[in-house]
Amino acid sequence: MNTQENIIPGKTIAVVSYLTFIGALIALFMHKDNPTKFGGFHLRQAIGIHLLQLSLAFVIGWFDSLLIFSAFWVFIVVLWAFGFIGAAQGKYQEIPVLGPLFQKWFSIIVPTN
């Protein structure tokens, strides 16, 4: 199932989706033109990470604590790096804890093939 023939066409979409929120939108349009299972998997993961970052940044912004702010960014960078490295290596690798939820929640936006 995870053969190179299935992964290579979606690898560009997967990597671009992690770059920024704008990158995820670009990858979404790329995926609409050429849907692949690998690209869709990582697109759902990346959209989840980007939306988590935006929503938590709004909440964390109310706190005046460098410790909370730093911990938040370390958490987001670790999730992002985990997903980005998995996409670059051609692996179906869900981010810890939230990955299965992102796959379920965002299957409406990016349907599974």
C-alpha positions in Angstrom: 0.0 0.0 0.0 2.8 2.5 0.9 4.7 1.9 -2.3 6.7 4.7 -3.9 4.2 4.8 -6.8 1.5 5.9 -4.3 3.7 8.3 -2.4 5.8 10.2 -5.0 2.9 12.0 -6.8 1.6 13.4 -3.5 4.9 14.3 -1.9 5.0 17.8 -3.2 1.5 18.5 -1.9 2.5 17.0 1.5 5.6 19.1 1.9 4.0 22.3 0.7 1.1 21.9 3.1 3.3 22.2 6.1 5.2 25.4 5.0 2.6 28.0 6.2 -1.1 28.4 6.4 -0.9 29.9 2.9 1.1 26.8 1.8 -1.7 24.6 3.1 -4.2 26.6 1.0 -2.0 26.3 -2.1 -1.6 22.5 -1.4 -5.4 22.2 -1.0 -5.8 23.6 -4.6 -3.0 21.4 -5.9 -4.7 18.4 -4.3 -8.0 19.3 -5.9 -6.4 19.1 -9.3 -4.4 15.8 -8.6 -5.8 14.0 -5.5 -3.5 11.5 -3.9 -3.9 9.5 -0.7 -0.5 10.6 0.6 -1.0 14.3 -0.2 -4.5 14.2 1.4 -3.2 12.5 4.5 -0.5 15.1 5.2 -2.8 18.0 4.1 -5.3 17.0 6.8 -2.4 16.9 9.4 -1.0 20.3 8.3 -4.4 22.0 8.3 -4.9 20.7 11.8 -1.6 22.0 13.0 -2.1 25.4 11.4 -5.6 25.8 12.9 -4.4 24.6 16.3 -1.6 27.2 16.1 -4.0 30.0 15.2 -6.5 29.1 17.9 -4.0 28.6 20.7 -2.1 31.7 19.7 -5.3 33.7 20.3 -5.7 32.2 23.8 -2.0 32.4 24.7 -1.9 36.0 23.7 -4.0 36.9 26.7 -1.4 35.7 29.1 1.6 37.8 30.0 4.0 35.0 30.6 7.1 34.2 28.6 7.1 30.7 30.0 3.6 30.0 28.6 4.4 31.6 25.3 7.7 29.7 24.9 6.1 26.4 25.8 3.3 27.0 23.3 5.8 27.7 20.5 8.0 24.7 21.3 4.8 22.5 21.2 3.8 23.8 17.8 7.3 23.6 16.4 7.6 19.9 17.5 4.2 19.0 15.9 5.2 20.8 12.8 8.6 19.2 12.5 7.1 15.8 13.2 4.7 16.2 10.3 7.1 17.9 7.9 9.8 15.3 8.4 7.3 12.5 7.9 6.1 14.1 4.7 9.6 14.7 3.4 10.5 11.0 4.1 7.4 9.7 2.4 5.8 8.2 5.6 2.2 8.0 6.7 3.0 9.3 10.2 0.2 10.8 12.3 1.3 13.5 14.7 1.0 12.3 18.3 -2.4 12.5 20.1 -4.1 14.9 17.7 -3.3 13.2 14.4 -6.2 10.7 14.4 -8.6 13.6 15.3 -7.3 15.8 12.5 -7.7 12.9 10.0 -11.4 12.5 11.2 -12.3 16.2 11.5 -10.8 17.4 8.2 -11.9 14.5 6.0 -14.8 16.8 5.0 -12.4 19.4 3.6 -9.9 16.8 2.2 -11.8 13.6 1.4 -9.9 10.3 1.7 -9.3 8.6 -1.7 
